[in-house]
């Protein structure tokens, strides 16, 4: 299989995993009506997916390093397709939530290994930059287009098709993955560190769960503090255990690599900013502006089109000339500027004059930063650790998006007078995330990057 076909196949995988993250949002009201769900329980349809992705991503990447990236990638796609079928057939909220958890597990196995396959297929430099540009554009566009697709499906055949759509896609991807070149046999290794994996996964899940609970109960409630403190204790125990283990599940020396560390922080801030914007903009357009689900999803298309073009055509050239760190910083700075433009949107807004300029600027910054982030993280990483590094990047994105969204919702609802005020507060908070990320990229990440 040629390199370009492998690239196209990995883009298909990332589109499948990213769509699962956002497509369900426009279907929530219909799911609530059909399954008789309480509003407080409905959030778990969204929350449980992010928790399982974040909790298993690093483990999924490391398993790929040990067992072979293609093999683990195939397992992830198969789980995603099967879980999507169960979700579409679900007759109760409990079954649907369980299916969403399984989707998260499948995405956690697939996403880091797709990125690792690309890293191992394309040589570091302009060739990999081009591949990552297309890969990033596919993921970023899927995130923006998924709202449109969800609206079409909900207003057409119904909400179950937001899940069913992944079944034929998963089958096609699985068959194509079987035709990829076989990976070389992995040398015999010691048994995986099961206790370390258990502590890591539960710790990440507990922290993510605790932050989400603050939305309903507040930061000082036992419902939030108990999982937060328990999760931090588990993560602390994991670090101590891995530092002393003879054959650790995750070599901490890799995660301590400065360029990987700061690129992960930048990735988390990027997705905290972007997903927070998309979530709040969708609610604002539907609840305040009176848009339909389809129209509110279609309204974000300027972000998708601009980011797709920039990530594929402009960002690789910027990375080649000024390096990944500066490209990330400039992209985040531009994103923040676009969000500040949106912070001035009035209650009775005109789409073309009030939304399109801000969305266009956000798309420009997103295309630059999203493409360059994995390049900064994977620079100088050995092939045998590319799955771990890729899993770290994806984990940072998922945790950043989940935790950042929770914080922005708290900011929006904490002292907001109405829906417009809530939107303004959350957009300013999203711009602040982008600004902090830009500062980090210009300073710490730039100094740590192997190529400056």
C-alpha positions as CSV (number, residue, x, y, z in Angstrom):
1,X,0.0,0.0,0.0
2,X,1.4,3.4,-1.0
3,X,2.1,6.1,1.5
4,X,-0.7,8.3,0.2
5,X,-3.2,5.5,0.6
6,X,-2.0,4.9,4.1
7,X,-2.5,8.7,4.8
8,X,-6.0,8.6,3.3
9,X,-6.8,5.6,5.5
10,X,-5.5,7.2,8.7
11,X,-7.5,10.3,7.8
12,X,-10.6,8.1,7.6
13,X,-9.9,6.7,11.1
14,X,-9.4,10.2,12.7
15,X,-12.7,11.4,11.0
16,X,-14.5,8.5,12.5
17,X,-13.2,9.1,16.0
18,X,-13.7,12.9,15.9
19,X,-17.3,12.7,14.6
20,X,-18.2,10.4,17.5
21,X,-17.1,13.2,19.9
22,X,-19.5,15.9,18.6
23,X,-22.2,14.4,16.3
24,X,-24.4,13.4,19.3
25,X,-24.8,17.0,20.6
26,X,-27.5,17.9,18.1
27,X,-29.3,14.6,18.8
28,X,-29.6,15.1,22.6
29,X,-33.2,16.7,22.7
30,X,-34.5,13.8,20.5
31,X,-32.7,11.2,22.7
32,X,-34.2,12.7,25.8
33,X,-37.7,12.6,24.4
34,X,-37.5,9.1,22.9
35,X,-35.8,7.4,25.9
36,X,-37.5,9.4,28.6
37,X,-34.3,10.7,30.1
38,X,-34.0,13.2,32.9
39,X,-32.1,16.4,32.0
40,X,-29.5,15.7,34.7
41,X,-28.9,12.2,33.4
42,X,-28.7,13.2,29.7
43,X,-25.3,14.8,30.1
44,X,-23.7,11.3,30.5
45,X,-24.3,10.6,26.8
46,X,-21.6,13.2,26.1
47,X,-19.5,13.0,29.3
48,X,-18.9,9.2,29.4
49,X,-17.4,9.2,25.9
50,X,-14.8,11.8,26.8
51,X,-14.0,10.1,30.1
52,X,-13.3,6.8,28.5
53,X,-11.2,8.3,25.7
54,X,-9.1,10.3,28.1
55,X,-8.7,7.4,30.5
56,X,-7.5,4.8,27.9
57,X,-5.6,6.9,25.3
58,X,-2.1,6.5,26.8
59,X,-2.7,2.8,27.4
60,X,-3.9,2.4,23.8
61,X,-0.8,4.1,22.4
62,X,1.5,2.0,24.6
63,X,-0.2,-1.2,23.7
64,X,0.3,-0.3,20.1
65,X,4.1,0.1,20.7
66,X,4.2,-3.4,22.3
67,X,1.7,-5.3,20.1
68,X,1.8,-3.5,16.8
69,X,0.0,-0.3,15.8
70,X,-2.0,-1.8,12.9
71,X,-3.3,-4.7,15.1
72,X,-4.5,-2.3,17.9
73,X,-5.9,0.1,15.3
74,X,-8.0,-2.6,13.8
75,X,-9.3,-3.6,17.3
76,X,-10.2,0.0,18.0
77,X,-12.1,0.4,14.7
78,X,-14.0,-2.8,15.3
79,X,-15.0,-1.8,18.8
80,X,-16.2,1.6,17.5
81,X,-18.3,0.0,14.8
82,X,-19.9,-2.5,17.1
83,X,-20.6,0.0,19.9
84,X,-22.2,2.4,17.3
85,X,-24.6,-0.4,16.3
86,X,-25.6,-1.0,19.9
87,X,-26.0,2.8,20.5
88,X,-28.4,3.1,17.5
89,X,-30.4,0.2,18.7
90,X,-30.5,1.3,22.4
91,X,-33.9,1.3,23.9
92,X,-32.9,2.8,27.2
93,X,-30.5,5.6,28.4
94,X,-28.5,3.0,30.4
95,X,-27.7,1.0,27.2
96,X,-26.9,4.1,25.3
97,X,-24.5,5.3,27.9
98,X,-22.8,1.9,28.0
99,X,-22.5,2.0,24.2
100,X,-20.9,5.5,24.4
101,X,-18.4,4.2,26.9
102,X,-17.4,1.4,24.5
103,X,-17.1,4.0,21.7
104,X,-14.7,5.9,23.9
105,X,-12.6,2.8,24.4
106,X,-12.5,2.1,20.7
107,X,-11.5,5.7,19.9
108,X,-8.8,5.4,22.6
109,X,-7.3,2.4,20.9
110,X,-7.6,3.8,17.3
111,X,-6.6,7.5,17.6
112,X,-3.1,7.3,19.0
113,X,-2.2,4.3,16.8
114,X,-3.4,6.1,13.6
115,X,-1.1,9.0,14.5
116,X,1.8,6.6,15.3
117,X,1.3,4.8,11.9
118,X,1.7,8.2,10.2
119,X,4.7,9.1,12.2
120,X,6.4,5.8,11.3
121,X,5.4,6.0,7.6
122,X,6.6,9.5,6.8
123,X,10.1,10.7,7.5
124,X,10.5,13.7,9.9
125,X,10.7,16.9,7.9
126,X,8.7,18.3,5.0
127,X,7.3,14.9,4.1
128,X,5.8,14.3,7.6
129,X,4.8,18.0,7.8
130,X,2.6,17.6,4.7
131,X,1.1,14.3,6.0
132,X,0.3,15.8,9.4
133,X,-1.2,18.9,7.7
134,X,-3.7,16.8,5.8
135,X,-4.3,14.6,8.9
136,X,-4.9,17.6,11.1
137,X,-7.2,19.2,8.5
138,X,-9.2,16.0,8.4
139,X,-9.7,15.9,12.1
140,X,-10.4,19.7,12.5
141,X,-12.9,19.6,9.6
142,X,-14.6,16.6,11.0
143,X,-15.1,18.4,14.4
144,X,-16.7,21.3,12.6
145,X,-18.8,19.4,10.0
146,X,-20.1,16.8,12.6
147,X,-22.6,19.4,13.9
148,X,-24.0,19.8,10.4
149,X,-24.1,16.0,9.8
150,X,-25.8,15.5,13.2
151,X,-28.5,18.1,12.3
152,X,-29.1,16.4,8.9
153,X,-29.5,13.0,10.5
154,X,-31.7,14.1,13.4
155,X,-34.0,16.1,11.1
156,X,-34.0,13.2,8.6
157,X,-34.0,9.5,9.5
158,X,-33.7,10.2,13.3
159,X,-31.1,10.3,16.1
160,X,-30.2,6.6,15.9
161,X,-28.5,7.3,12.6
162,X,-26.0,9.5,14.4
163,X,-24.7,6.1,15.6
164,X,-25.6,3.9,12.7
165,X,-23.5,6.0,10.3
166,X,-20.3,4.6,11.8
167,X,-21.2,1.0,11.2
168,X,-20.6,0.9,7.4
169,X,-17.7,3.3,7.8
170,X,-16.0,1.1,10.4
171,X,-16.5,-2.0,8.2
172,X,-14.8,-0.4,5.2
173,X,-11.9,0.9,7.3
174,X,-11.4,-2.5,9.0
175,X,-11.2,-4.2,5.6
176,X,-8.7,-1.7,4.2
177,X,-6.6,-1.9,7.4
178,X,-6.2,-5.7,6.7
179,X,-4.5,-4.7,3.4
180,X,-1.8,-2.6,5.0
181,X,1.7,-4.0,5.0
182,X,2.3,-6.3,8.0
183,X,4.5,-4.8,10.7
184,X,7.7,-6.5,11.7
185,X,7.5,-9.0,14.6
186,X,7.9,-7.3,17.9
187,X,10.6,-8.7,20.2
188,X,9.4,-10.6,23.2
189,X,8.7,-8.3,26.1
190,X,7.8,-8.7,29.8
191,X,4.1,-8.7,30.8
192,X,2.4,-5.3,30.7
193,X,2.3,-3.5,34.0
194,X,-1.4,-4.2,34.8
195,X,-1.4,-2.4,38.1
196,X,0.1,0.7,36.6
197,X,-2.5,0.7,33.8
198,X,-5.3,0.3,36.3
199,X,-4.2,3.3,38.4
200,X,-3.6,5.5,35.4
201,X,-6.9,4.8,33.7
202,X,-9.0,5.1,36.9
203,X,-7.1,8.2,37.9
204,X,-7.8,10.0,34.7
205,X,-11.4,8.9,34.6
206,X,-11.9,10.1,38.2
207,X,-10.4,13.5,37.6
208,X,-12.5,14.0,34.5
209,X,-15.6,12.9,36.3
210,X,-15.0,15.2,39.2
211,X,-14.5,18.3,37.0
212,X,-17.8,17.5,35.2
213,X,-19.6,17.1,38.5
214,X,-18.6,20.7,39.5
215,X,-21.0,22.0,36.8
216,X,-24.0,20.7,38.8
217,X,-22.8,20.6,42.4
218,X,-19.9,23.2,42.7
219,X,-16.2,22.8,43.4
220,X,-16.5,22.4,47.1
221,X,-19.2,19.7,47.0
222,X,-18.3,16.2,48.1
223,X,-19.6,14.9,44.7
224,X,-16.8,16.8,43.0
225,X,-14.0,16.7,45.7
226,X,-14.2,13.0,46.3
227,X,-13.5,11.9,42.7
228,X,-11.0,14.8,42.2
229,X,-8.9,13.9,45.2
230,X,-9.2,10.2,44.6
231,X,-8.1,10.6,41.0
232,X,-5.2,12.8,42.0
233,X,-4.1,10.2,44.6
234,X,-4.3,7.4,42.0
235,X,-2.3,9.4,39.5
236,X,0.3,10.2,42.1
237,X,0.5,6.5,43.0
238,X,0.9,5.6,39.4
239,X,3.9,8.0,38.9
240,X,5.6,6.6,42.0
241,X,5.0,3.0,40.9
242,X,6.2,3.6,37.3
243,X,9.3,5.4,38.5
244,X,10.3,2.2,40.4
245,X,9.0,-0.5,38.0
246,X,11.6,-2.6,36.2
247,X,9.5,-2.9,33.1
248,X,7.1,0.1,33.3
249,X,4.0,0.4,31.2
250,X,4.9,3.9,30.3
251,X,8.5,5.1,30.4
252,X,8.3,8.3,32.3
253,X,11.5,9.6,30.7
254,X,9.6,9.9,27.4
255,X,6.8,11.9,28.9
256,X,9.3,14.1,30.7
257,X,10.8,15.2,27.3
258,X,10.3,19.0,27.4
259,X,9.1,19.3,23.8
260,X,6.5,16.6,24.2
261,X,5.4,17.9,27.6
262,X,4.8,21.5,26.5
263,X,3.3,20.4,23.2
264,X,0.7,18.4,25.1
265,X,-0.1,21.4,27.3
266,X,-0.6,23.5,24.2
267,X,-2.8,20.8,22.7
268,X,-5.0,20.7,25.8
269,X,-5.4,24.5,25.8
270,X,-6.1,24.5,22.1
271,X,-9.0,22.1,22.4
272,X,-10.3,23.6,25.7
273,X,-10.6,26.8,23.7
274,X,-12.1,25.5,20.5
275,X,-14.5,22.9,21.9
276,X,-15.7,25.4,24.5
277,X,-16.5,27.9,21.7
278,X,-18.3,25.3,19.5
279,X,-20.4,24.1,22.4
280,X,-21.5,27.5,23.6
281,X,-22.0,28.9,20.1
282,X,-24.4,26.0,19.3
283,X,-26.5,26.6,22.4
284,X,-26.5,30.4,21.8
285,X,-27.7,30.0,18.3
286,X,-30.4,27.6,19.1
287,X,-31.7,29.0,22.4
288,X,-31.2,32.7,21.9
289,X,-31.1,33.2,18.1
290,X,-33.7,30.6,17.3
291,X,-31.7,28.5,14.8
292,X,-32.7,24.9,14.1
293,X,-30.2,22.1,14.9
294,X,-29.2,21.9,11.3
295,X,-28.8,25.7,10.9
296,X,-26.7,26.1,14.0
297,X,-24.4,23.3,12.8
298,X,-24.1,24.8,9.4
299,X,-23.3,28.2,10.8
300,X,-19.9,27.0,11.9
301,X,-18.9,26.0,8.3
302,X,-16.6,29.0,7.9
303,X,-14.4,27.5,10.6
304,X,-14.3,24.2,8.8
305,X,-13.5,25.5,5.4
306,X,-10.8,28.0,6.5
307,X,-9.1,25.6,8.9
308,X,-9.1,22.8,6.2
309,X,-7.4,25.1,3.7
310,X,-4.9,26.5,6.2
311,X,-3.9,23.2,7.7
312,X,-3.4,21.5,4.3
313,X,-1.7,24.4,2.4
314,X,-0.4,27.1,4.7
315,X,0.6,25.5,8.0
316,X,3.1,23.0,6.6
317,X,5.0,25.9,4.9
318,X,4.9,27.9,8.1
319,X,6.4,24.9,10.0
320,X,9.1,24.5,7.5
321,X,10.1,28.2,7.7
322,X,9.6,29.1,11.4
323,X,9.2,25.8,13.2
324,X,6.2,24.1,14.9
325,X,6.4,26.1,18.2
326,X,6.1,29.5,16.6
327,X,3.3,28.2,14.2
328,X,1.4,27.0,17.2
329,X,1.8,30.3,19.1
330,X,0.7,32.4,16.1
331,X,-2.3,30.1,15.5
332,X,-3.5,30.3,19.1
333,X,-3.0,34.0,19.1
334,X,-5.2,34.4,16.0
335,X,-7.8,32.0,17.5
336,X,-8.0,34.1,20.6
337,X,-8.5,37.3,18.5
338,X,-11.3,35.7,16.6
339,X,-13.0,34.7,19.8
340,X,-12.8,38.3,21.1
341,X,-14.5,39.4,18.0
342,X,-17.4,37.0,18.8
343,X,-17.5,38.3,22.4
344,X,-19.1,41.4,20.9
345,X,-22.0,39.6,19.2
346,X,-25.4,41.3,20.2
347,X,-28.5,39.5,21.3
348,X,-30.2,40.1,18.0
349,X,-27.2,39.3,15.8
350,X,-26.8,39.2,12.0
351,X,-25.0,36.1,10.9
352,X,-22.9,37.6,8.0
353,X,-21.7,40.6,9.9
354,X,-21.6,39.4,13.5
355,X,-20.6,35.7,13.3
356,X,-18.7,35.1,10.0
357,X,-15.8,37.4,10.6
358,X,-15.0,35.9,14.0
359,X,-15.5,32.3,12.7
360,X,-13.2,33.0,9.8
361,X,-10.4,34.3,12.1
362,X,-10.9,31.3,14.4
363,X,-10.6,28.9,11.5
364,X,-7.4,30.5,10.4
365,X,-5.8,30.1,13.8
366,X,-7.1,26.6,14.3
367,X,-5.7,25.4,11.0
368,X,-2.2,26.6,12.0
369,X,-2.1,25.4,15.6
370,X,-3.9,22.1,15.1
371,X,-1.6,21.0,12.3
372,X,1.6,22.0,14.1
373,X,0.8,20.5,17.5
374,X,1.5,16.8,16.8
375,X,4.7,17.7,14.9
376,X,6.0,19.6,17.9
377,X,5.1,16.6,20.2
378,X,6.6,13.9,18.0
379,X,9.8,15.7,17.1
380,X,12.8,13.5,18.0
381,X,10.6,10.7,19.4
382,X,12.0,7.2,18.6
383,X,9.8,4.8,16.5
384,X,9.4,2.4,19.4
385,X,7.8,5.2,21.5
386,X,5.7,6.9,18.9
387,X,2.5,5.2,20.0
388,X,3.1,6.5,23.6
389,X,3.8,10.0,22.4
390,X,0.8,10.0,20.1
391,X,-1.4,8.7,22.9
392,X,-0.1,11.5,25.1
393,X,-1.1,14.1,22.5
394,X,-4.6,12.7,22.0
395,X,-5.0,12.4,25.8
396,X,-4.1,16.1,26.2
397,X,-6.7,17.0,23.6
398,X,-9.4,15.0,25.2
399,X,-8.7,16.0,28.7
400,X,-8.2,19.7,27.7
401,X,-11.5,19.6,25.8
402,X,-13.4,18.0,28.6
403,X,-12.0,19.9,31.5
404,X,-11.9,23.2,29.6
405,X,-15.5,22.8,28.6
406,X,-16.5,22.1,32.2
407,X,-14.7,25.2,33.3
408,X,-16.3,27.4,30.6
409,X,-19.8,26.1,31.4
410,X,-19.2,27.0,35.0
411,X,-18.0,30.5,34.0
412,X,-21.0,30.9,31.6
413,X,-23.6,29.9,34.1
414,X,-22.1,31.1,37.3
415,X,-23.1,34.7,37.2
416,X,-24.7,35.1,33.8
417,X,-27.9,37.2,33.5
418,X,-29.2,35.6,30.3
419,X,-28.1,33.5,27.4
420,X,-26.3,36.3,25.6
421,X,-24.3,37.1,28.7
422,X,-23.4,33.4,29.2
423,X,-22.1,33.2,25.6
424,X,-20.0,36.3,26.0
425,X,-18.5,35.1,29.3
426,X,-17.7,31.7,27.9
427,X,-16.1,33.1,24.7
428,X,-13.9,35.4,26.6
429,X,-12.8,32.4,28.7
430,X,-12.1,30.5,25.6
431,X,-10.0,33.4,24.3
432,X,-8.1,33.3,27.6
433,X,-7.2,29.6,27.1
434,X,-5.9,30.4,23.6
435,X,-3.9,33.3,24.9
436,X,-2.2,31.3,27.6
437,X,-1.4,28.6,25.1
438,X,0.1,31.1,22.7
439,X,2.3,32.5,25.5
440,X,3.5,29.0,26.4
441,X,4.3,28.1,22.7
442,X,6.3,31.3,22.2
443,X,8.4,30.7,25.4
444,X,8.6,27.2,26.9
445,X,7.8,25.1,23.8
446,X,10.0,27.2,21.5
447,X,13.0,26.7,23.8
448,X,12.3,23.0,24.2
449,X,11.8,22.2,20.5
450,X,14.7,20.3,18.9
451,X,14.6,22.6,15.9
452,X,13.7,25.7,17.8
